[in-house]
Amino acid sequence: NRSIVEYDWKWIPDIKRSDYLVDMKYEPGMDFAEILRLAMKREEKALRLKLAQNPQDKNAQLELGWLYYQANKLTQANQMYSMVAKMDPENPDTEAMLLQAIILGELRKTLQEEKTYERLLELQPENTEALINIGLVYMRNKLVPRAVEQLEKAKKVLLENVKREQKKLERASEDDDDDDVPLQDPPDLVNLKKHLGMCC
């Protein structure tokens, strides 16, 4: 008998039970989880077929990437969004870039995550979600001054957005006799203030 230490152990990433399910058919009485699993498997198969017929189908790549992300198949999702990014590197899909950066963070690929956020901010300097997220990446890597810089930028943009919305409300209520209702800070700004309080 061989001991455990004699075996050659290998890591096999992203093994999902759904990868090994045989095709199911809908049956009355199936519970919601089974119906959802069946629907996702069928959608995945349809999207894979579309990509087999046309590997450059961007919409199919995006939909399949999102489906993988929802199923927690992060490696496959990252591959799909990487394919989208390579299709037109000069005019990338910024929403796909943001989601890919989030996925890279969950995969603990910090350097790629950071570069993706930095590229996104070159295209959209006032993307508050990207500013906050890269600030948190810097905090995680103990780069506090850089973290504060990005979080302060996000705070400035969010405050400007709040002021714009306040002016819209004031103009809309000029002929209204009701008392003015103060505009509350959006959730992103509330969370951002907490993060700034942690690192400053």
N, C-alpha and C positions, 0 to 999 in steps of 0.2 A: 504494500500500500504506500502510495506517495503521500508525503506530508503536504500541508497547505502551502508552506513556503516554497515548495518545489514547482508549484504551478506558475505559469506565465500569465499574470493578470493583465488584462487590457480594459481600458475605459471605453465604453460604447455610449456616446452621447445621445440624448434626446430619444430614448426608447419610450414610446407611448403605447398604451394598451390599444388605442384606436388604430395603430398601424397594423395590428394583427387580427383585427376583427374581420370575420368573413362578411360578405355582403348580406345585409338584412333586408327583410321586407316589412313594410308597415303592417301592423296587426292591431285590430281594435283592443283597447285596454292597455296598450303600451304606456309606460309612465313618461313624464315630460323629459327626463334625462335621456331616455332611450330614443325618443323622437328627435331631440336636439342632436344627439350623436349621429343618428341616421341621416338627418338633413345635412350636417356638416360633412360627413363622408361623401354624400352624393354631390354636394357642391364642390368639394375638393377634386373629385374625379372629373367633373365637368370642366373645371378650370384647367386641370392638367391636360385634358384632351384639347382644349382650345390652344394651349401653349405648344402642344405637340404639332398642331396644324400650323400655328404661327408663333414662333418663339419671340417675335418682336411685339407681341400684343401687350402694350403697356398696361391697359386696364385690367387684363387678366392677371398680370404680374402683381399689380397693386392689390387686387381683390384676394389673390391667393396668399400674398404676404400678410394681409389683415386677418385672413382666416387662420393661418398658422399662428399668428400672434394671439388670437383669441383662444386657440387650442393649447397655448403655452409651448408651442414648438418653435422656440426662439431661434435656433440655428437655421431652420428652414426659412423662417420669416426674414432673418437677416440676409440670407442668400437671395431671396426674391427682391428685397429693396436694393441690394447691391446691383442686381441686374438692371433695375430701373435707373439707378444712378449712372450706369455705364452707357445707357442708350443715348443720353444727351448731356454730357458733363458740363457743357457751357450754359445750359438752361435747365438745371435740375428741378425736380418736383420738391418744393420746400416742405410740404406736409409730409411727404415720404421721408425726407431727410430727418425731420424732427422725430418721427416715430422710430426710424432706424437708430438714431442716437439713444433714444430711450431703451430700445432693445439691446444695444451694445452695452449700456450701463447694467442691464439685468444679467448680461452674459459676462460681466466683470472685465470687459475689454476696454479699459479706461482710456488708453491712448487713442484708440479709434473713436471712442465716444467723444473725447475732447476735440479731436480734429473735425468731426462731423458738426459739432455745435459751432466751432469757430468758422467753418465754411458757411454754415447757415447764417451766421451773424454778419458775414461779409455781404450776403445777399439781402438780408433783412435785419439791419442794425437795431431796429426797435421791436424785434420779436421778443415779447416779455417772457414767454415760456422758455425760450432758448437762453435768454439772459439769466433767468433764475436757475435753470438747470445747470448751466455751465458754472455759475457761481457755487452751486452745491458740489459740483465735481471738484472745483478748486479747494473748497473747504475740506472735502474728503481727503485731498492730497496735501493738506496742511499749507496750502498757498493762500493764506488769509488775506494779504493785501489785494491779490488779484480777485479773490472771491468778493471782497467788499466792493471793489470797483464795479464788477458786473451787477451785483445786487443793487447798488446805488443807481446804476443806469436804469435797471428795471423799475425801481421805485420812482424815478423821475418820470419815466414814460407812463406808468400807471397813474401817477398824480395828475399828469397833464390830461389823461383820458377822463379822469374823474371831473376835472374842471370843465372840460368840454361838455360832458354830460350834464353838469350842473347848470351851465349856461343855456343848454337846450331846454331844460326843465323850467328855468326862469322865464325864457321867452314864451314857452307854451302856457305858462300860468299867469301871464301878465293880465289877462282878462278874467282870471278865475278868482272868486272871492274867498276860496278856501285858504286856510293857513298853509304857509310854505312847509313842506316836509323836507328835512335835511337829507341829502344823499348819503347813503352809507358807503363805506369803503367796500370795494369788491373783494371776494375771497382771496384772489391772488395777492392783493395789496396787504391784506391782514396777515397772510402767511409770510409774505416777504418781510414785514416788520418784525415778525418773530425770528426769522433767520438772521436779520441784521442785528437784532438784540443778542443773539447767541455768539456772533463772531466779532462784535465791536465792544 
